[in-house]
Amino acid sequence: MTAEIGQGITVAKTGEQGAFGGELLTINFGPHHPSTHGVLRLIVDLDGEQVRRLTPVIGYLHTGIEKQAEALRWQQAVVVTDRHDYLSPPINNLAYALAVEKLLGVEVPPRANALRVIMSELTRLASHLVWLGTSGIELGASTMLMYCFRERDTILDMNEEISGFRMHTSYIRPGGVMADTTPRFLEMLDKFVRTMPSNIDEYEALLTMNPIFRSRTIGIGMLPAEDAKVLGATGPMLRGSGVAWDLRKSMPYSGYENYDFEIATSDMCDCYGRYLVRIKEMREAVKILRQALDRLPDGPINIDDRKVLPPPREELETSMEAVIHHFKLFTEGYTVPPGDVYVAVESGRGENGCYVVSDGTHKPRRVKFRAASFVNLQPLERMAMNHMVADMVAIIGTADTVLGDVDR
Amino acid sequence: MGIEALAESLGQNVLTTTLGKLIGWGRGNSVWPLQFGLACCAIEMIHTATAGVDIARFGSEAMRASPRQADMMIVSGRVSQKMAPILRTIYDQMPEPKWVISMGACASTGGVFNNYALLQGVDKIVPVDVYIPGCPPRPEDLLNALMILQERIKARGITPLP
């Protein structure tokens, strides 16, 4: 028996007997629902108000990004990598760029690496700010959104200053980065790094000891370390269960081994623990930004290879060879030696991997993204089990899934 | 009281207008959007609602979760083939009069994704009033689209759709 009860929620009786003397009800949660962080749909079996079974249904944002990348040339595919995990575009770029660079067998200069680290950490902050703001609003703390998006706007302004675009920067490209810093960018970054710690204090003042927030998150969505590992949780979901695994430390890339920072972990294993992990990660990101800004090396921002990157604009006026390189690069692109490679980076959501196969032509044979949000949906049932249906909002929020990343 | 004195005292306290203009004014300044985030553009939509740009200045800060309470649907992001029937259902559930803003390149034309998975423009399934270019558009672009829509709503008044 099914019945429409409005707002797109359909109820069906399963015929199974629950522990409270009633029948189990199957309800549909999403895909259009304000607290599903996008277009996630969940089919939930309820016993009274308690969750007994939970099945995520995904694919409502399937964009064919991986297939689209096969139709684009190597340097064009950067653009679609921006758009799968749309809260951390530069980190997606970085995974793809590192993979292509590994196939090409090139190393980017130190200044490019430092700029990549700066953009990655800014993105991590921006991504955590969206998480904090939207999670706050879902648990009734609507002020959080205003505070968090104030700082996020500053980060997006910095993105715009360095790359000309607010969100999908396509800033990190195979062979280096798109453009060098401007004096105004460094000024903005310096000011941001100086003011951000006090802003994080402000968020903590609003939430950390807030009795409503604590009672809605402490003990909710328990995920013991063993389960987290078995279910493949990654990023803050794993570290919130006390497992100190961060790709920036365990498999450093782009010179992360040169920065002094700590892995944020919490042994609480619940939504509150994951909140603490993300707050700590924001503080660590500011620390890394400070170090990167102070030690920003001079030098080129791109590899010196005219087959992969276009010549500087001024050379086009004087050198015929530069014109030929420019023409070849923008009409047929460059080739990448055949082979396959997997590279993973740490995004705000966890291990963001990129598997690239080349058959030696101008286009990728296959581009596969290992999405952190997708694997973080896996522990959802474990976390929501036997919780009230109202706690589901906190539990979905704590997984920090980006549906563009899940469905790609 | 003479008729002139009456007219004078009324002139200071009474505005005359047409019913159409009055309703258009009311509708145009309280366009409640449906809280319907799809992809990247939804993040810029949230930015539009926050303090920096503040859509509340235009009376559209009340994002409604239920389509029954919404006047306007902002299609913020790419619409997949799987999402298309749901989007249409939600549009059908909205009460008349209703408006649609197609936010961003993906919603308007499919954007960079000319492939099997994506609807090549949301106007294939719902009528669109305003298109916004950009990937994603800036929050200011969304505000501009809202202002264009408001002018249209005010101009239309109570005239039924053709």
Chai-1 contact restraints between the chains, C-beta under 6 A:
chainA,res_idxA,chainB,res_idxB,connection_type,confidence,min_distance_angstrom,max_distance_angstrom,comment,restraint_id
A,Q7,B,S66,contact,1.0,0.0,6.0,A-B,restraint_1
A,H32,B,I90,contact,1.0,0.0,6.0,A-B,restraint_2
A,P34,B,Q35,contact,1.0,0.0,6.0,A-B,restraint_3
A,P34,B,A65,contact,1.0,0.0,6.0,A-B,restraint_4
A,G59,B,K82,contact,1.0,0.0,6.0,A-B,restraint_5
A,Y60,B,K82,contact,1.0,0.0,6.0,A-B,restraint_6
A,Y60,B,M83,contact,1.0,0.0,6.0,A-B,restraint_7
A,L61,B,S80,contact,1.0,0.0,6.0,A-B,restraint_8
A,H62,B,S80,contact,1.0,0.0,6.0,A-B,restraint_9
A,H62,B,A117,contact,1.0,0.0,6.0,A-B,restraint_10
A,T63,B,R78,contact,1.0,0.0,6.0,A-B,restraint_11
A,T63,B,F113,contact,1.0,0.0,6.0,A-B,restraint_12
A,T63,B,A117,contact,1.0,0.0,6.0,A-B,restraint_13
A,T63,B,L118,contact,1.0,0.0,6.0,A-B,restraint_14
A,G64,B,N115,contact,1.0,0.0,6.0,A-B,restraint_15
A,G64,B,Y116,contact,1.0,0.0,6.0,A-B,restraint_16
A,G64,B,A117,contact,1.0,0.0,6.0,A-B,restraint_17
A,K67,B,N115,contact,1.0,0.0,6.0,A-B,restraint_18
A,Q68,B,F113,contact,1.0,0.0,6.0,A-B,restraint_19
A,Q68,B,N115,contact,1.0,0.0,6.0,A-B,restraint_20
A,Y86,B,C40,contact,1.0,0.0,6.0,A-B,restraint_21
A,M146,B,T50,contact,1.0,0.0,6.0,A-B,restraint_22
A,M146,B,A51,contact,1.0,0.0,6.0,A-B,restraint_23
A,F149,B,T50,contact,1.0,0.0,6.0,A-B,restraint_24
A,D153,B,G52,contact,1.0,0.0,6.0,A-B,restraint_25
A,M167,B,P136,contact,1.0,0.0,6.0,A-B,restraint_26
A,G404,B,A39,contact,1.0,0.0,6.0,A-B,restraint_27
